[in-house]
Amino acid sequence: MEYSRGQALLSRLPKVRGRYSADAPLSKITWFQVGGPADVLFKPADPQDLAFFLQERPKDIPLHILGVGSNLLVRDGGVPGVVIRLGRGFTNLAIAADGVTLDVGAGVLDRTVALIAQEEGIGGLEFLVGIPGTMGGALKMNAGCYGTEMKDVLDSALVITDKGQLMRLTPQELGMSYRHTTLPDSWVVVSVRLKGHTEESSLLKERLDTLLAQREASQPVRTRTGGSTFANPDGARAWELIDQAGCRGLRIGGAQVSPMHCNFLINTGDATAQDLETLGEHVRMRVLETSGVDLRWEIQRWGDMVTSTQVYGAEAA
Ligand SMILES: Cc1cc2nc3c(=O)[nH]c(=O)nc-3n(C[C@H](O)[C@H](O)[C@H](O)COP(=O)(O)OP(=O)(O)OC[C@H]3O[C@@H](n4cnc5c(N)ncnc54)[C@H](O)[C@@H]3O)c2cc1C
């Protein structure tokens, strides 16, 4: 009998309360809707279950942490090892007695946080309304827009290290800078503590409506995309450099540089991950030629270009 790489891996994983799925398609749960499967997708039951898994897992197995994949390109050959996805056990949200501090599970959507803060009269978190990720992804990417980013509203974050140790870290300890933190890739954000300020709920509602309208008018928010493809370089805007390089609307296979916002790549329907990555690299090359700027990918790219048969620490039977 032939076992897949994912099925072979399952037999080496510790017994948890959460759920493992072998050969789990990631294209169904990420924004670009492309790419191959994860060898194993693990949905921990709660933080204790996750910590146990991280302590007991064989240490040679690669780990990736998935939010909702709104800043992510999964390559066509799939993702080796275990992809951890935080579900129901990580969607807590509590407001402290001071009325302006929120403890939010890493699986909660940014938009939900902005809407609840508005209802409760907590200002400062409006920028989250149009960012389509989770709190875990927002922390890791130091997500932001319209002049505010996570580090401006973060009190601290609760994380679990790749060895299963729980730690509370401050923004300084997380090394937060523009769309970047120094949090190791295999450490998991479990929850974040955010600090807002008291503000009139009706004013906040107006601000949310304005932010959402601005976004609808300027970004392809209803398409298969990964958000901003490249980080803005110092003193310049990535989209302007891409436009100057003549890349607006450019296509490779089913991938296209958005005609609406040319720092967004879109899957027009039948793109492969390779189409999207090749197009991104082509754009980088043209920008380098025309302006001398070497753009940095903001979108995270995971996995193999082609399917590999390597099995971690064991031969497939
Ligand atoms: C239409 C659109 C508009 C966007 N607009 C903005 C914007 O205005 N500003 C902005 O900053 N971004 C924007 N983005 C990008 C994206 O939404 C953000 O980067 C978001 O924070 C990613 O969250 P996610 O849950 O989707 O993370 P994913 O895309 O799933 O993962 C992104 C990274 O975060 C890590 N990660 C996710 N969860 C955790 C966790 N619990 N613990 C540790 N690491 C974790 C992943 O390992 C990966 O490295 C946009 C994207 C789209 C599609």
The ligand as an ORCA input file, in Angstrom:
! r2SCAN-3c Opt
* xyz 0 1
  C      -7.554     42.809      0.034
  C      -6.413     42.859      1.018
  C      -6.112     44.059      1.655
  C      -5.050     44.117      2.571
  N      -4.755     45.307      3.182
  C      -3.764     45.377      4.098
  C      -3.463     46.608      4.775
  O      -4.088     47.625      4.569
  N      -2.441     46.609      5.660
  C      -1.709     45.491      5.936
  O      -0.789     45.564      6.766
  N      -1.973     44.326      5.318
  C      -2.971     44.230      4.415
  N      -3.242     43.042      3.779
  C      -2.390     41.864      4.070
  C      -2.904     40.947      5.204
  O      -4.293     41.067      5.380
  C      -2.197     41.237      6.524
  O      -0.798     41.051      6.436
  C      -2.731     40.328      7.643
  O      -2.224     40.790      8.870
  C      -2.364     38.859      7.472
  O      -3.143     38.119      8.397
  P      -3.530     36.601      8.105
  O      -4.254     36.115      9.311
  O      -4.224     36.467      6.826
  O      -2.080     35.950      8.044
  P      -1.522     34.900      6.947
  O      -1.564     35.537      5.593
  O      -2.195     33.597      7.135
  O      -0.021     34.808      7.420
  C       0.836     35.913      7.269
  C       2.049     35.715      8.181
  O       1.621     35.773      9.540
  C       2.000     34.582     10.220
  N       0.949     34.248     11.194
  C      -0.395     34.187     10.999
  N      -1.013     33.892     12.159
  C      -0.044     33.741     13.090
  C      -0.029     33.418     14.486
  N      -1.167     33.173     15.182
  N       1.167     33.341     15.122
  C       2.332     33.570     14.455
  N       2.389     33.875     13.146
  C       1.209     33.964     12.479
  C       2.144     33.525      9.147
  O       2.987     32.473      9.561
  C       2.721     34.346      8.010
  O       4.111     34.514      8.197
  C      -4.289     42.948      2.860
  C      -4.616     41.742      2.227
  C      -5.671     41.693      1.316
  C      -5.986     40.372      0.678
*
